[in-house]
Structures are given as C-alpha cells and as structure tokens.
Amino acid sequence: MSLCIAKELNSNGGFISEEFDLSGYKAGFYFVKLSTNENFNVKKLILK
C-alpha cells in the first residue's frame, strides 16, 4: 500500500510531498494528501 504524503513545510502553506510504502514506515504525524478530484483533502495521519 502506497500513500502520497505531504509533510508540513511552513506556516505559509508550503508542503513537501513524498511517497512511501505504508507497511514499511514507522510512526509520526503527517498530513495525508488524498486525491479526490482536481482538489485534495488534507487530513492528519497518525502512524503507530
């Protein structure tokens, strides 16, 4: 399973995107970039 992750870069709304394999990833607070249409929803993802 692979997710596109947008880490919060700064308070100006800048983001750094990065893809990774969820099954091999460990812990952290991240913003998940979910492609829905032309827009995307940003939600917090907590990996334990």
Buried (B, 14 or more C-beta within 10 A) or exposed (E): EEBEBBEEEEEEEEBEEEEEEEEEEEEEEBBBBBEEEEEEEEEEBEEE
